[in-house]
């Protein structure tokens, strides 16, 4: 088994693009978080329903994981920015309590700004983990080659931190 797991939630594929690039460069396993019932990615409804889930601190029920985050030393968590914070499926992941005593890095993907997404995510994770890295990615699918290169560069830094 590998030492590192990249966990992500992606509604439109931006976070998935970064997570996949990181997993490849980190030689890590990957786990896509999927709600039992996800919101529709098309149209204005995604902003309304996604934003309301954030405001209401919703914790959607998740599909069963095919990997156990507790079995890894290093965890990288990725989320899109929804209503200035991380997506509700990531909230569910954090509330499950399966990430504890780990070396952790977090990233977010956005098209407007990261707001306090990384601060909020890191703040929760530092209660029982060591957060070793944080990174934002702007509009990954609009510039996939640049994004992959940025992810590869960050992965090199993370490898150094994970090995300490």
C-alpha positions in Angstrom: 0.0 0.0 0.0 1.1 3.6 -0.7 1.8 6.1 2.1 -0.2 9.0 0.6 -3.9 9.4 -0.3 -5.3 12.2 -2.3 -9.0 12.8 -1.3 -11.2 15.2 -3.3 -14.7 16.3 -4.1 -15.3 17.7 -7.6 -18.6 18.7 -9.1 -17.4 20.0 -12.5 -14.0 18.3 -12.8 -11.7 21.2 -11.8 -10.7 19.7 -8.5 -10.5 16.2 -10.1 -8.0 17.5 -12.6 -5.7 18.8 -9.8 -6.2 15.7 -7.6 -5.3 13.4 -10.5 -2.1 15.4 -11.3 -1.1 15.4 -7.7 -1.7 11.7 -7.2 0.4 10.9 -10.2 3.3 13.1 -9.1 3.1 11.9 -5.4 2.7 8.3 -6.4 -0.4 8.3 -4.3 -3.7 6.5 -4.2 -6.8 8.6 -4.9 -10.3 8.7 -3.4 -13.1 10.7 -5.0 -15.7 11.7 -2.4 -19.2 11.3 -3.8 -22.5 12.2 -2.2 -25.3 9.7 -2.4 -27.3 12.5 -4.1 -25.2 15.2 -5.7 -26.5 18.5 -7.0 -26.9 19.2 -10.7 -23.8 20.8 -12.1 -25.6 22.7 -14.8 -27.2 26.1 -14.8 -27.9 28.5 -12.0 -29.3 25.8 -9.7 -25.8 24.7 -8.7 -25.2 28.1 -7.1 -28.5 28.2 -5.3 -28.4 24.6 -4.0 -24.7 24.5 -3.4 -24.7 27.8 -1.6 -27.7 26.9 0.5 -25.9 23.6 1.6 -22.9 25.7 2.7 -25.0 28.2 4.6 -27.0 25.5 6.3 -23.8 23.5 7.2 -25.2 20.5 5.4 -23.4 17.2 5.7 -24.6 15.1 2.8 -24.4 11.4 3.1 -21.5 9.9 1.1 -21.2 6.8 -1.0 -19.0 4.2 0.7 -15.2 4.7 0.4 -13.1 2.3 -1.6 -10.0 3.3 0.5 -9.6 3.8 4.2 -8.1 7.2 4.9 -7.0 6.0 8.3 -4.5 3.6 6.7 -2.3 6.3 5.2 0.4 8.5 6.7 -0.1 11.4 4.4 -3.4 12.9 3.2 -4.0 15.6 0.6 -7.6 17.0 0.5 -9.0 19.0 -2.4 -12.2 20.9 -2.7 -13.9 23.5 -4.9 -14.8 26.8 -3.3 -18.5 27.1 -2.6 -19.9 30.2 -1.1 -16.4 31.3 0.2 -15.6 27.9 1.8 -15.1 24.2 1.2 -17.9 22.0 -0.3 -20.4 20.2 2.0 -19.1 16.7 1.0 -15.7 17.7 2.5 -17.5 18.8 5.7 -19.0 15.3 5.9 -15.6 13.7 5.4 -14.1 15.9 8.2 -17.0 15.1 10.6 -16.5 11.3 10.1 -13.3 11.6 12.1 -11.3 9.3 9.8 -8.4 11.8 9.4 -6.4 12.0 12.6 -2.7 11.9 13.4 -1.7 12.5 9.8 0.5 14.8 7.8 -2.0 16.8 5.7 -2.0 19.2 2.8 -5.1 21.0 1.4 -5.9 22.7 -1.9 -8.9 24.4 -3.4 -10.0 25.3 -6.9 -11.9 28.4 -7.7 -12.8 30.9 -10.4 -13.3 33.9 -8.3 -11.1 33.7 -5.2 -10.3 31.2 -2.5 -11.8 33.4 0.3 -11.0 31.7 3.6 -11.5 28.2 2.3 -7.9 27.1 3.1 -7.9 28.8 6.5 -11.2 27.1 7.5 -10.1 23.7 6.2 -6.7 24.0 7.8 -8.2 25.2 11.1 -10.3 22.1 11.4 -7.6 19.7 10.4 -4.9 21.2 12.7 -6.9 20.0 15.7 -5.6 16.5 15.2 -3.2 16.6 12.3 -0.1 18.5 11.0 -1.0 20.6 8.0 2.2 20.9 5.9 0.9 22.6 2.8 -1.9 24.7 1.3 -2.4 25.7 -2.3 -5.1 27.3 -4.4 -5.7 26.7 -8.1 -7.5 29.2 -10.4 -9.8 27.8 -13.1 -7.9 24.5 -13.6 -9.9 23.3 -16.6 -9.4 26.6 -18.4 -5.6 26.1 -18.4 -5.0 22.4 -17.8 -1.4 22.3 -18.9 -0.5 25.2 -16.6 -2.5 23.6 -13.8 -0.8 20.3 -14.2 2.6 21.9 -14.1 1.7 23.9 -11.0 0.4 20.7 -9.3 3.7 18.9 -10.2 5.7 21.7 -8.7 3.6 21.7 -5.5 3.9 17.9 -5.3 7.7 18.1 -5.2 7.5 20.4 -2.2 4.9 18.2 -0.5 7.1 15.1 -1.0 9.9 16.9 0.9 7.5 17.8 3.7 6.0 14.4 3.9 9.5 12.8 4.2 10.6 14.9 7.2 
